[in-house]
Amino acid sequence: MTSQDFGSFREFYPYYLQEHSNKTCRRLHFIGTSLVIAIAAAALLTGNLSWLWALPLAGYGFAWLGHFGYEKNRPATFKHPFYSLIGDFAMYRDIWLGRISI
């Protein structure tokens, strides 16, 4: 599929999952997304919004390590930034629900 083929997130998500077939890559995404949620919650609960600068470092740092180091592919973020962000949280949800193994 090319970038023009995705008319909806529903069409994109199978491609996203295919790009995350390596278990270590998925684990790193899970860690990064967990940190993003924890950092955002801490920043909002404490009112210390300066923590928000760490969100992209936590999220992208772990994800990109998974892609470049283990999956050996280019993150979908480069061509599909919005769908990729939604995909991170959809995969996170699916891992918690037991639909995807880590």
SEFIKOL-360664 format. One record per residue (C-alpha): residue number from 0; residue in one letter; x, y, z. Coordinates in Angstrom, 3 decimals, m for minus. Layout:
BEGIN
@num->NUM residu->a u->X v->Y w->Z
...
END
This chain:
BEGIN
@num->0 residu->m u->0.000 v->0.000 w->0.000
@num->1 residu->t u->1.181 v->3.495 w->m0.727
@num->2 residu->s u->0.438 v->6.634 w->1.252
@num->3 residu->q u->m2.414 v->7.466 w->m1.156
@num->4 residu->d u->m4.192 v->4.188 w->m0.414
@num->5 residu->f u->m5.353 v->5.068 w->3.122
@num->6 residu->g u->m8.737 v->6.738 w->3.074
@num->7 residu->s u->m9.332 v->6.107 w->6.762
@num->8 residu->f u->m7.630 v->4.948 w->9.918
@num->9 residu->r u->m9.498 v->1.645 w->9.554
@num->10 residu->e u->m7.625 v->1.087 w->6.292
@num->11 residu->f u->m4.322 v->2.240 w->7.798
@num->12 residu->y u->m4.323 v->0.150 w->10.994
@num->13 residu->p u->m3.582 v->m3.254 w->9.366
@num->14 residu->y u->m0.593 v->m1.644 w->7.632
@num->15 residu->y u->0.475 v->m0.106 w->10.956
@num->16 residu->l u->0.335 v->m3.513 w->12.670
@num->17 residu->q u->2.312 v->m5.098 w->9.842
@num->18 residu->e u->5.028 v->m2.487 w->10.415
@num->19 residu->h u->5.115 v->m3.575 w->14.092
@num->20 residu->s u->5.505 v->m7.329 w->13.696
@num->21 residu->n u->8.650 v->m7.536 w->15.844
@num->22 residu->k u->7.814 v->m8.248 w->19.487
@num->23 residu->t u->10.662 v->m6.105 w->20.847
@num->24 residu->c u->9.514 v->m3.181 w->18.725
@num->25 residu->r u->5.983 v->m3.548 w->20.133
@num->26 residu->r u->7.375 v->m3.736 w->23.671
@num->27 residu->l u->9.353 v->m0.542 w->23.151
@num->28 residu->h u->6.243 v->1.177 w->21.781
@num->29 residu->f u->4.310 v->0.008 w->24.836
@num->30 residu->i u->6.970 v->1.418 w->27.178
@num->31 residu->g u->7.098 v->4.713 w->25.291
@num->32 residu->t u->3.324 v->5.129 w->25.217
@num->33 residu->s u->3.093 v->4.258 w->28.922
@num->34 residu->l u->5.681 v->6.950 w->29.655
@num->35 residu->v u->3.823 v->9.469 w->27.493
@num->36 residu->i u->0.627 v->8.849 w->29.440
@num->37 residu->a u->2.427 v->8.998 w->32.800
@num->38 residu->i u->4.307 v->12.202 w->31.923
@num->39 residu->a u->1.183 v->13.917 w->30.601
@num->40 residu->a u->m0.800 v->12.905 w->33.675
@num->41 residu->a u->1.948 v->14.053 w->36.039
@num->42 residu->a u->2.313 v->17.372 w->34.248
@num->43 residu->l u->m1.420 v->18.025 w->34.359
@num->44 residu->l u->m1.925 v->16.821 w->37.937
@num->45 residu->t u->0.982 v->18.830 w->39.333
@num->46 residu->g u->0.467 v->21.840 w->37.102
@num->47 residu->n u->4.139 v->21.607 w->36.118
@num->48 residu->l u->3.674 v->21.846 w->32.363
@num->49 residu->s u->7.415 v->22.016 w->31.762
@num->50 residu->w u->7.350 v->18.206 w->31.825
@num->51 residu->l u->5.483 v->18.240 w->28.516
@num->52 residu->w u->8.747 v->18.751 w->26.615
@num->53 residu->a u->9.570 v->15.125 w->27.484
@num->54 residu->l u->6.525 v->13.710 w->25.656
@num->55 residu->p u->8.100 v->13.458 w->22.195
@num->56 residu->l u->11.349 v->12.141 w->23.657
@num->57 residu->a u->9.575 v->9.333 w->25.496
@num->58 residu->g u->7.172 v->8.458 w->22.716
@num->59 residu->y u->9.377 v->8.783 w->19.668
@num->60 residu->g u->12.591 v->7.715 w->21.407
@num->61 residu->f u->11.348 v->4.262 w->22.311
@num->62 residu->a u->9.354 v->3.837 w->19.098
@num->63 residu->w u->12.224 v->4.798 w->16.823
@num->64 residu->l u->14.622 v->2.575 w->18.728
@num->65 residu->g u->12.209 v->m0.268 w->18.043
@num->66 residu->h u->11.943 v->0.513 w->14.351
@num->67 residu->f u->15.559 v->1.223 w->13.536
@num->68 residu->g u->17.071 v->m1.290 w->15.964
@num->69 residu->y u->14.699 v->m4.250 w->15.801
@num->70 residu->e u->11.999 v->m3.891 w->13.158
@num->71 residu->k u->14.537 v->m2.635 w->10.587
@num->72 residu->n u->12.031 v->m0.327 w->8.926
@num->73 residu->r u->11.164 v->3.345 w->8.792
@num->74 residu->p u->8.536 v->4.537 w->11.280
@num->75 residu->a u->5.132 v->5.230 w->9.756
@num->76 residu->t u->5.314 v->8.640 w->11.451
@num->77 residu->f u->7.361 v->9.981 w->8.542
@num->78 residu->k u->4.634 v->9.411 w->5.939
@num->79 residu->h u->1.485 v->9.166 w->8.072
@num->80 residu->p u->2.003 v->11.252 w->11.224
@num->81 residu->f u->m1.628 v->11.585 w->12.315
@num->82 residu->y u->m2.643 v->7.978 w->11.608
@num->83 residu->s u->0.591 v->6.782 w->13.182
@num->84 residu->l u->m0.121 v->8.658 w->16.410
@num->85 residu->i u->m3.616 v->7.176 w->16.537
@num->86 residu->g u->m2.085 v->3.781 w->15.730
@num->87 residu->d u->0.256 v->4.004 w->18.715
@num->88 residu->f u->m2.675 v->4.415 w->21.082
@num->89 residu->a u->m4.817 v->1.830 w->19.261
@num->90 residu->m u->m2.014 v->m0.733 w->19.500
@num->91 residu->y u->m1.492 v->0.207 w->23.164
@num->92 residu->r u->m5.192 v->m0.423 w->23.804
@num->93 residu->d u->m5.092 v->m3.700 w->21.899
@num->94 residu->i u->m2.089 v->m4.875 w->23.916
@num->95 residu->w u->m3.928 v->m4.113 w->27.171
@num->96 residu->l u->m6.991 v->m5.955 w->25.870
@num->97 residu->g u->m4.884 v->m9.009 w->24.944
@num->98 residu->r u->m5.545 v->m8.690 w->21.203
@num->99 residu->i u->m1.828 v->m8.193 w->20.491
@num->100 residu->s u->0.933 v->m9.984 w->22.379
@num->101 residu->i u->4.120 v->m8.474 w->23.644
END
